Amino acid sequence: MEAGEKKLVGKVAHYYSKISVAVVELSGDLNVGDKISIEGTTTNFQQIVESMQIEHKNLSSARAGQSIGLKVQQKVREGDLVYKIT
C-alpha cells in the first residue's frame, strides 16, 4: 500500500458527547496505535486510536463485525465513516 492510503474500517453508530466516545460498527480490523480519519458531512479530522472498549473492557485490537467504544478528540455524528490510514 502507498503511504497515506485510506481503508474504510467502520461507521459511527452513536456518539456520547459527555464522554467523547463514539460507538463504531467495524467493517475492518482496528488496533490501538492505528491512525484513523473520521469523515462525514461536517466531520473531518484525524487521530491516533488511544483506547477502545467493548462492554467497558479495554482492547488492544478489534475485528470486523464488532461494535466498539472509541475515544474521539472531536465531536462526531452518526453515519460518519471511519478510515484507517496506512
Buried (B, 14 or more C-beta within 10 A) or exposed (E): EEEEEBBEBBBBEBBEEEEBBBBBBBBBBBEBEBBBBBBBEEBEEEBEBEEBBEEEEEBEBBEEEBBBBBBBEEBBBEEBBBBBBE
